[in-house]
Amino acid sequence: MKINEVEQLVGITKKNIRFYEQQGLLHPKRNMENGYREYDDTDVDCLKKIKLLRKLSLPIEEIRKIQSGELLLTDALSRQIIVLEREKTNLAETSGLCQTILEDGILYQTLSPDKYLERMMQMEEQGTKFKNVSNDTIQKKRGSIFAALVFILIMFAVIGMLIWAYTEDPIPDLLFGVIMLVPIVVILAVIVALLQRLKDLEGGEEDAARKY
């Protein structure tokens, strides 16, 4: 089967099918003649299982462990029930705080956040988990960009040292040019890898509730 057929059969987008393959959850065979992926009934069954577990909010890492036998499905589901119960409690507490603010009849212009933030802090101390406003994807992007910039700066430093060495003790121009190509190629490779990394961070798994 082609990926379009699998998409229609399972109800999972092509983007997610490729994402699960990248994550090591799916291993379709490849046609030796043209290199295209060839999906079979085993792959379809695997995707259906992934779809079920993702719709139950099981993390990708846990599904990977279940597939490898490192984690039993029963243990994963038992743990997931505890997680979902905690989330239900957190949602109820968050809903209650929303109701409190609503009943206070406060407009945005006159909203005093300190009072409610203090209330939220007290609730967090008692175990309530509110949504974290930090964006993990943004942090990963910043980390990737920073690491790439550091490496590129190191390569520029290497280029500077090579130029200095050449002025102090010249070598044949052709040999110097070949040596200079090395850090330049490395810089270009780092830029390409960074762009791919940023693309991967943007192209993760689509939201199951909307895309399945």
MARTI-256186 format. One record per residue: x negated, y negated, z of N, C-alpha, C in turn; chain; residue number from 0. Coordinates in pm, whole numbers. Atoms other than C-alpha are relative to their C-alpha. Layout:
+--------+--------+--------+--------+--------+--------+--------+--------+--------+------+-----+
!    n_u !    n_v !    n_w !   ca_u !   ca_v !   ca_w !    c_u !    c_v !    c_w ! unit ! pos !
+--------+--------+--------+--------+--------+--------+--------+--------+--------+------+-----+
!      X !      Y !      Z !      X !      Y !      Z !      X !      Y !      Z !    A ! NUM !
...
+--------+--------+--------+--------+--------+--------+--------+--------+--------+------+-----+
This chain:
+--------+--------+--------+--------+--------+--------+--------+--------+--------+------+-----+
!    n_u !    n_v !    n_w !   ca_u !   ca_v !   ca_w !    c_u !    c_v !    c_w ! unit ! pos !
+--------+--------+--------+--------+--------+--------+--------+--------+--------+------+-----+
!    -83 !    120 !      0 !      0 !      0 !      0 !    -87 !   -126 !      0 !    A !   0 !
!     65 !    130 !     -3 !   -101 !   -360 !    -61 !     50 !    -78 !    120 !    A !   1 !
!    -33 !     77 !   -121 !    -91 !   -622 !    211 !    138 !    -64 !    -11 !    A !   2 !
!   -133 !     58 !     17 !    223 !   -781 !     61 !    109 !    100 !     37 !    A !   3 !
!    -97 !   -104 !    -33 !    408 !   -451 !     96 !      7 !     22 !    151 !    A !   4 !
!      5 !    -18 !   -145 !    292 !   -410 !    456 !     68 !   -116 !     71 !    A !   5 !
!    -62 !    119 !    -58 !    399 !   -766 !    535 !    152 !     13 !      0 !    A !   6 !
!   -145 !    -16 !      9 !    751 !   -693 !    415 !     49 !    116 !     85 !    A !   7 !
!    -41 !   -121 !    -71 !    764 !   -348 !    574 !     -1 !    -18 !    151 !    A !   8 !
!     16 !     12 !   -145 !    644 !   -444 !    922 !     58 !   -131 !     53 !    A !   9 !
!    -48 !    130 !    -46 !    754 !   -809 !    935 !   -107 !    -79 !     72 !    A !  10 !
!    113 !     74 !    -55 !    408 !   -942 !   1022 !    -65 !    -75 !   -115 !    A !  11 !
!     59 !     80 !    107 !    250 !  -1221 !    821 !   -136 !     55 !    -42 !    A !  12 !
!    132 !    -40 !     49 !    -56 !  -1155 !    606 !   -110 !    -59 !     88 !    A !  13 !
!     99 !     65 !    -86 !   -243 !  -1401 !    825 !    -25 !     81 !    126 !    A !  14 !
!     14 !    -78 !   -122 !   -175 !  -1193 !   1135 !    -60 !    138 !    -29 !    A !  15 !
!     58 !   -130 !     36 !   -256 !   -866 !    958 !   -151 !    -12 !    -12 !    A !  16 !
!    145 !     21 !     14 !   -597 !  -1003 !    864 !    -63 !    -34 !    135 !    A !  17 !
!     51 !     36 !   -132 !   -639 !  -1148 !   1214 !    -21 !    126 !     84 !    A !  18 !
!     14 !   -122 !    -80 !   -578 !   -808 !   1376 !   -114 !     88 !    -53 !    A !  19 !
!    113 !    -74 !     56 !   -827 !   -652 !   1136 !   -131 !    -61 !     49 !    A !  20 !
!    121 !     68 !    -48 !  -1086 !   -916 !   1232 !    -26 !     30 !    148 !    A !  21 !
!     12 !    -28 !   -143 !  -1016 !   -840 !   1599 !    -31 !    147 !     28 !    A !  22 !
!     34 !   -140 !    -18 !  -1088 !   -471 !   1541 !    117 !     87 !     42 !    A !  23 !
!   -118 !    -78 !    -39 !   -730 !   -356 !   1606 !     52 !     83 !   -118 !    A !  24 !
!    -50 !    -66 !    120 !   -669 !   -240 !   1249 !   -118 !     30 !    -92 !    A !  25 !
!    115 !    -41 !     82 !   -903 !    -46 !   1017 !     49 !     62 !   -131 !    A !  26 !
!    -47 !    -56 !    128 !   -754 !    -11 !    666 !   -118 !     46 !    -86 !    A !  27 !
!    103 !    -48 !     92 !   -950 !    182 !    407 !    -11 !    -98 !   -117 !    A !  28 !
!     21 !     84 !    117 !  -1094 !      8 !    102 !    -11 !     85 !   -126 !    A !  29 !
!     11 !    -66 !    130 !  -1056 !    110 !   -259 !   -143 !    -14 !    -50 !    A !  30 !
!    141 !      3 !     38 !  -1408 !    202 !   -369 !    -20 !    -63 !   -138 !    A !  31 !
!     15 !     53 !    135 !  -1338 !     87 !   -726 !      8 !   -152 !     -4 !    A !  32 !
!    -17 !    146 !      6 !  -1217 !   -268 !   -659 !    -26 !    -71 !    132 !    A !  33 !
!     29 !     59 !   -129 !  -1294 !   -322 !   -290 !    120 !    -51 !     76 !    A !  34 !
!   -121 !     48 !    -66 !   -931 !   -406 !   -205 !     38 !     92 !    116 !    A !  35 !
!    -48 !    -79 !   -112 !   -779 !   -293 !    123 !    118 !     86 !    -45 !    A !  36 !
!   -110 !    -92 !     29 !   -548 !      6 !     96 !     61 !     43 !    133 !    A !  37 !
!    -67 !    -32 !   -126 !   -297 !     40 !    381 !     85 !    126 !    -17 !    A !  38 !
!    -80 !   -122 !      4 !   -130 !    370 !    466 !     99 !      0 !    116 !    A !  39 !
!   -102 !    -10 !   -105 !    142 !    492 !    703 !    -60 !    -15 !    139 !    A !  40 !
!     66 !     14 !   -130 !   -109 !    508 !    989 !    -21 !   -147 !     35 !    A !  41 !
!     19 !    144 !    -22 !   -188 !    139 !    946 !    134 !    -68 !     32 !    A !  42 !
!   -133 !     57 !    -25 !    183 !     54 !    933 !     44 !     31 !    142 !    A !  43 !
!    -37 !    -40 !   -137 !    245 !    249 !   1255 !    -81 !    -80 !    102 !    A !  44 !
!     87 !     76 !    -89 !    -52 !     75 !   1417 !     49 !   -145 !     13 !    A !  45 !
!    -48 !    138 !     -1 !     81 !   -268 !   1319 !    132 !    -14 !     75 !    A !  46 !
!   -127 !      3 !    -73 !    425 !   -185 !   1454 !    -24 !      5 !    150 !    A !  47 !
!     34 !     -7 !   -142 !    269 !    -93 !   1787 !    -57 !   -134 !     49 !    A !  48 !
!     58 !    129 !    -35 !     67 !   -414 !   1789 !    111 !   -105 !     11 !    A !  49 !
!   -111 !     94 !      0 !    380 !   -612 !   1703 !     82 !     12 !    128 !    A !  50 !
!    -77 !    -24 !   -122 !    570 !   -453 !   1991 !    -72 !    -54 !    122 !    A !  51 !
!     76 !     40 !   -120 !    295 !   -512 !   2247 !    -24 !   -150 !      4 !    A !  52 !
!     19 !    146 !      2 !    231 !   -871 !   2133 !    130 !    -71 !     35 !    A !  53 !
!   -128 !     61 !    -34 !    603 !   -948 !   2157 !     31 !     17 !    149 !    A !  54 !
!    -10 !    -15 !   -145 !    577 !   -819 !   2514 !   -107 !    -83 !     72 !    A !  55 !
!    102 !     93 !    -51 !    295 !  -1076 !   2558 !   -126 !     67 !     53 !    A !  56 !
!    126 !    -63 !    -40 !     16 !   -825 !   2610 !   -115 !    -66 !    -76 !    A !  57 !
!    115 !     64 !     66 !   -322 !   -988 !   2538 !    -67 !     92 !   -102 !    A !  58 !
!     73 !    -75 !    103 !   -527 !   -881 !   2236 !   -101 !     94 !     63 !    A !  59 !
!    105 !    -79 !    -63 !   -807 !   -756 !   2461 !     57 !    126 !     64 !    A !  60 !
!    -60 !   -117 !    -63 !   -571 !   -524 !   2651 !     47 !    100 !   -105 !    A !  61 !
!    -41 !    -91 !    108 !   -431 !   -383 !   2326 !   -121 !     75 !    -53 !    A !  62 !
!    123 !    -64 !     45 !   -787 !   -314 !   2217 !    -41 !    112 !     96 !    A !  63 !
!     36 !   -100 !    -99 !   -853 !   -128 !   2542 !     97 !    119 !     -2 !    A !  64 !
!   -100 !   -108 !     11 !   -530 !     71 !   2503 !    -33 !     90 !   -119 !    A !  65 !
!     34 !    -76 !    119 !   -630 !    175 !   2152 !   -122 !     90 !     21 !    A !  66 !
!    123 !    -76 !    -21 !   -973 !    289 !   2267 !     12 !    103 !    111 !    A !  67 !
!    -18 !    -93 !   -110 !   -831 !    482 !   2562 !    -59 !    -48 !    130 !    A !  68 !
!     59 !     56 !   -121 !  -1005 !    257 !   2811 !    107 !    -41 !    102 !    A !  69 !
!   -111 !     41 !    -85 !   -667 !    146 !   2947 !    125 !     77 !    -40 !    A !  70 !
!   -123 !    -73 !     28 !   -349 !    354 !   2976 !    113 !    -99 !    -27 !    A !  71 !
!   -115 !     86 !     30 !    -33 !    205 !   2825 !     85 !    -23 !    124 !    A !  72 !
!    -82 !     13 !   -120 !    154 !    274 !   3149 !    -59 !   -101 !     98 !    A !  73 !
!     65 !     95 !    -91 !   -103 !     81 !   3352 !     11 !   -143 !    -54 !    A !  74 !
!     -9 !    133 !     61 !    -99 !   -209 !   3106 !    140 !    -59 !     16 !    A !  75 !
!   -138 !     47 !    -12 !    279 !   -231 !   3114 !     36 !    -33 !    145 !    A !  76 !
!    -25 !     27 !   -142 !    291 !   -209 !   3492 !    -61 !   -134 !     41 !    A !  77 !
!     67 !    127 !    -30 !     43 !   -494 !   3514 !     73 !   -116 !    -67 !    A !  78 !
!    -70 !    105 !     72 !    236 !   -691 !   3253 !    130 !    -38 !     70 !    A !  79 !
!   -124 !     30 !    -75 !    556 !   -662 !   3458 !    -30 !    -97 !    114 !    A !  80 !
!     40 !     89 !   -110 !    374 !   -825 !   3751 !    -27 !   -140 !    -54 !    A !  81 !
!     32 !    129 !     60 !    244 !  -1102 !   3523 !    127 !    -74 !    -39 !    A !  82 !
!   -125 !     63 !     45 !    589 !  -1167 !   3376 !     86 !    -44 !    117 !    A !  83 !
!    -76 !     40 !   -119 !    749 !  -1174 !   3720 !    -58 !   -129 !     58 !    A !  84 !
!     63 !    124 !    -48 !    495 !  -1437 !   3825 !     38 !   -117 !    -90 !    A !  85 !
!    -36 !    105 !     93 !    569 !  -1636 !   3511 !    145 !    -42 !     20 !    A !  86 !
!   -140 !     32 !    -24 !    941 !  -1612 !   3581 !     15 !    -87 !    123 !    A !  87 !
!     -4 !     82 !   -121 !    884 !  -1749 !   3930 !    -53 !   -140 !    -28 !    A !  88 !
!     57 !    130 !     34 !    663 !  -2026 !   3792 !     98 !    -84 !    -82 !    A !  89 !
!    -98 !     71 !     81 !    928 !  -2116 !   3534 !    116 !    -52 !     86 !    A !  90 !
!   -109 !     42 !    -89 !   1195 !  -2128 !   3805 !    -43 !   -120 !     83 !    A !  91 !
!     51 !    112 !    -80 !    977 !  -2357 !   4018 !    -15 !   -126 !    -86 !    A !  92 !
!     14 !    115 !     90 !    898 !  -2580 !   3719 !    136 !    -57 !    -36 !    A !  93 !
!   -136 !     44 !     30 !   1266 !  -2592 !   3626 !     60 !    -77 !    118 !    A !  94 !
!    -52 !     68 !   -119 !   1350 !  -2689 !   3984 !    -57 !   -140 !     14 !    A !  95 !
!     62 !    132 !     -9 !   1102 !  -2976 !   3977 !     56 !    -94 !   -107 !    A !  96 !
!    -64 !     80 !    106 !   1243 !  -3096 !   3644 !    137 !    -48 !     45 !    A !  97 !
!   -134 !     34 !    -49 !   1589 !  -3088 !   3802 !     -7 !   -109 !    106 !    A !  98 !
!     17 !    101 !   -105 !   1464 !  -3289 !   4099 !    -23 !   -138 !    -61 !    A !  99 !
!     30 !    128 !     66 !   1320 !  -3562 !   3874 !    123 !    -52 !    -72 !    A ! 100 !
!   -123 !     38 !     70 !   1642 !  -3560 !   3670 !    101 !    -59 !     97 !    A ! 101 !
!    -97 !     46 !    -98 !   1859 !  -3599 !   3979 !    -41 !   -132 !     64 !    A ! 102 !
!     47 !    128 !    -54 !   1640 !  -3886 !   4098 !     36 !   -116 !    -92 !    A ! 103 !
!    -46 !    103 !     93 !   1762 !  -4073 !   3791 !   -107 !   -100 !    -40 !    A ! 104 !
!    113 !     90 !     29 !   1419 !  -4214 !   3708 !    -20 !    -14 !   -150 !    A ! 105 !
!     36 !     25 !    139 !   1341 !  -4375 !   3373 !   -151 !     11 !    -16 !    A ! 106 !
!    143 !    -13 !     25 !   1003 !  -4328 !   3208 !    -74 !   -127 !     41 !    A ! 107 !
!     66 !    127 !    -30 !    924 !  -4697 !   3250 !    -21 !    -21 !    150 !    A ! 108 !
!      9 !     18 !   -146 !    980 !  -4679 !   3627 !    -48 !    126 !     71 !    A ! 109 !
!     46 !   -126 !    -59 !    842 !  -4328 !   3679 !   -128 !    -20 !     79 !    A ! 110 !
!    120 !      3 !    -83 !    595 !  -4304 !   3965 !    -52 !    143 !     10 !    A ! 111 !
!     43 !   -140 !      8 !    398 !  -3985 !   3889 !    -66 !     54 !    127 !    A ! 112 !
!     74 !    -45 !   -118 !    198 !  -3974 !   4215 !     86 !     86 !     91 !    A ! 113 !
!    -91 !    -74 !    -88 !    499 !  -3856 !   4415 !     19 !    143 !    -48 !    A ! 114 !
!    -29 !   -133 !     54 !    568 !  -3564 !   4184 !   -128 !     82 !    -18 !    A ! 115 !
!    127 !    -71 !     10 !    202 !  -3479 !   4124 !    -41 !     56 !    136 !    A ! 116 !
!     29 !    -49 !   -134 !    160 !  -3450 !   4501 !     87 !    121 !     32 !    A ! 117 !
!    -91 !   -113 !    -20 !    464 !  -3222 !   4511 !    -51 !    122 !    -77 !    A ! 118 !
!     52 !   -110 !     81 !    315 !  -3013 !   4230 !   -124 !     60 !     65 !    A ! 119 !
!    121 !    -49 !    -67 !    -15 !  -2989 !   4419 !     36 !     91 !    117 !    A ! 120 !
!    -46 !    -82 !   -113 !    168 !  -2856 !   4723 !     55 !    133 !    -49 !    A ! 121 !
!    -56 !   -124 !     56 !    353 !  -2604 !   4506 !   -111 !     91 !    -52 !    A ! 122 !
!    113 !    -79 !     50 !     25 !  -2493 !   4346 !    -74 !     68 !    115 !    A ! 123 !
!     64 !    -58 !   -117 !   -123 !  -2437 !   4691 !     79 !    120 !     52 !    A ! 124 !
!    -86 !   -110 !    -42 !    172 !  -2204 !   4755 !      9 !    110 !   -106 !    A ! 125 !
!      8 !   -107 !    100 !    102 !  -2007 !   4438 !     63 !    -30 !   -134 !    A ! 126 !
!    -62 !     33 !    128 !    297 !  -2183 !   4162 !   -107 !    -38 !   -101 !    A ! 127 !
!     94 !     31 !    106 !    110 !  -2203 !   3832 !     71 !    -85 !   -105 !    A ! 128 !
!    -54 !     86 !    104 !    190 !  -2499 !   3608 !    -86 !     11 !   -124 !    A ! 129 !
!     72 !     -7 !    127 !     84 !  -2528 !   3245 !   -128 !    -80 !     10 !    A ! 130 !
!    129 !     67 !      0 !   -282 !  -2614 !   3207 !     -7 !    -92 !   -122 !    A ! 131 !
!     -1 !     96 !    110 !   -314 !  -2929 !   2999 !   -125 !      6 !    -84 !    A ! 132 !
!    123 !     -9 !     80 !   -664 !  -2839 !   2878 !     25 !     87 !   -122 !    A ! 133 !
!    -17 !    -73 !    126 !   -690 !  -2710 !   2523 !   -123 !     85 !    -23 !    A ! 134 !
!    113 !    -92 !     12 !   -908 !  -2400 !   2499 !    -64 !     -8 !   -138 !    A ! 135 !
!     53 !      7 !    136 !   -940 !  -2432 !   2123 !    -89 !   -122 !    -17 !    A ! 136 !
!     81 !    122 !     10 !  -1066 !  -2790 !   2151 !   -134 !     20 !     69 !    A ! 137 !
!    124 !    -24 !    -71 !  -1323 !  -2680 !   2408 !    -94 !     89 !    -81 !    A ! 138 !
!     82 !    -90 !     82 !  -1443 !  -2400 !   2180 !    -59 !    -75 !   -119 !    A ! 139 !
!     49 !     78 !    114 !  -1469 !  -2642 !   1887 !   -116 !    -89 !     43 !    A ! 140 !
!    105 !     88 !    -48 !  -1672 !  -2886 !   2092 !   -128 !     77 !     30 !    A ! 141 !
!    116 !    -83 !    -30 !  -1900 !  -2607 !   2212 !    -73 !     43 !   -126 !    A ! 142 !
!     61 !    -43 !    126 !  -1957 !  -2483 !   1857 !    -74 !   -115 !    -67 !    A ! 143 !
!     62 !    118 !     62 !  -2029 !  -2833 !   1726 !   -128 !    -39 !     74 !    A ! 144 !
!    116 !     38 !    -81 !  -2266 !  -2909 !   2014 !   -117 !     96 !    -26 !    A ! 145 !
!    106 !    -99 !     22 !  -2459 !  -2584 !   1966 !    -62 !    -16 !   -139 !    A ! 146 !
!     52 !     18 !    136 !  -2487 !  -2644 !   1591 !    -87 !   -125 !    -10 !    A ! 147 !
!     78 !    124 !      5 !  -2608 !  -3001 !   1640 !   -136 !     16 !     67 !    A ! 148 !
!    126 !    -23 !    -69 !  -2872 !  -2891 !   1889 !    -96 !     78 !    -90 !    A ! 149 !
!     84 !    -83 !     87 !  -3001 !  -2626 !   1648 !    -49 !    -80 !   -120 !    A ! 150 !
!     39 !     82 !    115 !  -3000 !  -2871 !   1357 !   -108 !   -100 !     40 !    A ! 151 !
!    101 !     93 !    -49 !  -3197 !  -3125 !   1563 !   -135 !     70 !     17 !    A ! 152 !
!    125 !    -77 !    -14 !  -3452 !  -2853 !   1642 !    -65 !     21 !   -136 !    A ! 153 !
!     52 !    -21 !    134 !  -3487 !  -2780 !   1271 !    -60 !   -128 !    -58 !    A ! 154 !
!     57 !    127 !     46 !  -3538 !  -3149 !   1195 !   -133 !    -27 !     68 !    A ! 155 !
!    127 !     15 !    -71 !  -3808 !  -3153 !   1462 !   -107 !     87 !    -65 !    A ! 156 !
!     95 !    -89 !     70 !  -3972 !  -2856 !   1287 !    -45 !    -62 !   -131 !    A ! 157 !
!     34 !     66 !    127 !  -3956 !  -3044 !    956 !   -100 !   -113 !     26 !    A ! 158 !
!     92 !    109 !    -35 !  -4121 !  -3345 !   1121 !   -139 !     49 !     32 !    A ! 159 !
!    130 !    -57 !    -35 !  -4397 !  -3128 !   1262 !    -72 !     52 !   -124 !    A ! 160 !
!     61 !    -50 !    124 !  -4456 !  -2967 !    920 !    -56 !   -114 !    -83 !    A ! 161 !
!     46 !    116 !     77 !  -4483 !  -3306 !    753 !   -127 !    -58 !     65 !    A ! 162 !
!    118 !     52 !    -71 !  -4726 !  -3425 !   1021 !   -122 !     89 !    -23 !    A ! 163 !
!    110 !    -95 !     22 !  -4936 !  -3109 !    985 !    -53 !    -11 !   -143 !    A ! 164 !
!     40 !     11 !    141 !  -4939 !  -3154 !    606 !    -86 !   -124 !    -22 !    A ! 165 !
!     78 !    123 !     16 !  -5067 !  -3511 !    635 !   -138 !     13 !     65 !    A ! 166 !
!    126 !    -18 !    -70 !  -5338 !  -3402 !    878 !    -92 !     99 !    -71 !    A ! 167 !
!     78 !   -107 !     65 !  -5447 !  -3091 !    689 !     78 !     50 !   -121 !    A ! 168 !
!    -82 !    -34 !    118 !  -5297 !  -3079 !    338 !    -21 !    143 !    -49 !    A ! 169 !
!      2 !   -132 !     63 !  -5215 !  -2748 !    174 !     58 !    -17 !   -140 !    A ! 170 !
!    -57 !     13 !    134 !  -5110 !  -2678 !   -187 !    147 !    -43 !      5 !    A ! 171 !
!   -136 !     55 !      0 !  -4791 !  -2867 !   -272 !    107 !    109 !    -13 !    A ! 172 !
!    -99 !   -107 !     21 !  -4611 !  -2553 !   -391 !     23 !     77 !    130 !    A ! 173 !
!    -12 !    -73 !   -126 !  -4684 !  -2369 !    -66 !     73 !    -85 !    104 !    A ! 174 !
!    -66 !     89 !    -94 !  -4578 !  -2673 !    136 !    151 !     -8 !    -28 !    A ! 175 !
!   -141 !      6 !     38 !  -4254 !  -2693 !    -59 !     76 !    124 !     43 !    A ! 176 !
!    -63 !   -126 !    -41 !  -4178 !  -2326 !      8 !     22 !      3 !    151 !    A ! 177 !
!    -12 !      3 !   -147 !  -4246 !  -2370 !    381 !    111 !    -94 !     43 !    A ! 178 !
!   -101 !     99 !    -35 !  -4025 !  -2678 !    392 !    142 !     51 !    -29 !    A ! 179 !
!   -132 !    -53 !     35 !  -3742 !  -2485 !    230 !     61 !     81 !    114 !    A ! 180 !
!    -50 !    -89 !   -106 !  -3716 !  -2252 !    530 !     91 !    -74 !     98 !    A ! 181 !
!    -89 !     69 !    -93 !  -3582 !  -2504 !    788 !    120 !    -64 !    -69 !    A ! 182 !
!   -113 !     60 !     73 !  -3369 !  -2672 !    520 !    109 !    103 !    -24 !    A ! 183 !
!    -97 !   -108 !     22 !  -3204 !  -2341 !    432 !     69 !     38 !    131 !    A ! 184 !
!    -58 !    -32 !   -131 !  -3153 !  -2270 !    803 !    104 !   -103 !     38 !    A ! 185 !
!    -96 !    107 !    -31 !  -2983 !  -2609 !    849 !    129 !     19 !    -80 !    A ! 186 !
!   -119 !    -22 !     84 !  -2750 !  -2540 !    556 !     80 !    121 !     48 !    A ! 187 !
!    -68 !   -120 !    -50 !  -2673 !  -2193 !    695 !     77 !    -30 !    129 !    A ! 188 !
!    -68 !     38 !   -125 !  -2589 !  -2341 !   1036 !    125 !    -80 !    -29 !    A ! 189 !
!   -117 !     81 !     36 !  -2355 !  -2595 !    875 !    112 !     87 !    -55 !    A ! 190 !
!   -101 !    -92 !     57 !  -2179 !  -2321 !    675 !     63 !     84 !    111 !    A ! 191 !
!    -51 !    -82 !   -111 !  -2149 !  -2104 !    989 !     91 !    -83 !     90 !    A ! 192 !
!    -84 !     87 !    -83 !  -2009 !  -2401 !   1185 !    135 !    -22 !    -65 !    A ! 193 !
!   -128 !     22 !     71 !  -1747 !  -2474 !    919 !     87 !    124 !      5 !    A ! 194 !
!    -75 !   -125 !     -7 !  -1647 !  -2107 !    917 !     57 !     22 !    139 !    A ! 195 !
!    -44 !    -14 !   -139 !  -1627 !  -2104 !   1297 !    120 !    -91 !     29 !    A ! 196 !
!   -111 !     94 !    -19 !  -1403 !  -2412 !   1299 !    123 !     48 !    -73 !    A ! 197 !
!   -113 !    -54 !     77 !  -1188 !  -2252 !   1030 !     63 !    118 !     73 !    A ! 198 !
!    -51 !   -116 !    -74 !  -1159 !  -1932 !   1237 !     81 !    -44 !    122 !    A ! 199 !
!    -71 !     49 !   -117 !  -1054 !  -2131 !   1544 !    135 !    -57 !    -39 !    A ! 200 !
!   -128 !     53 !     47 !   -784 !  -2300 !   1338 !     91 !    112 !    -49 !    A ! 201 !
!    -79 !   -105 !     65 !   -677 !  -1974 !   1179 !     18 !    123 !     84 !    A ! 202 !
!    -24 !   -115 !    -88 !   -605 !  -1754 !   1478 !    137 !     60 !    -22 !    A ! 203 !
!   -128 !    -69 !     11 !   -294 !  -1552 !   1541 !    114 !   -100 !      0 !    A ! 204 !
!   -118 !     85 !      4 !     31 !  -1719 !   1444 !     94 !     39 !    113 !    A ! 205 !
!    -91 !    -23 !   -111 !    295 !  -1754 !   1714 !     98 !    111 !    -33 !    A ! 206 !
!    -82 !   -118 !     28 !    479 !  -1423 !   1738 !    147 !    -33 !    -10 !    A ! 207 !
!   -143 !     29 !     -5 !    818 !  -1570 !   1820 !     48 !    -65 !   -129 !    A ! 208 !
!    -41 !     70 !    119 !    822 !  -1786 !   1505 !    -36 !     74 !   -128 !    A ! 209 !
!     54 !    -55 !    124 !    621 !  -1585 !   1255 !     32 !    147 !    -21 !    A ! 210 !
!    -36 !   -141 !     19 !    724 !  -1224 !   1319 !    140 !      9 !    -59 !    A ! 211 !
+--------+--------+--------+--------+--------+--------+--------+--------+--------+------+-----+
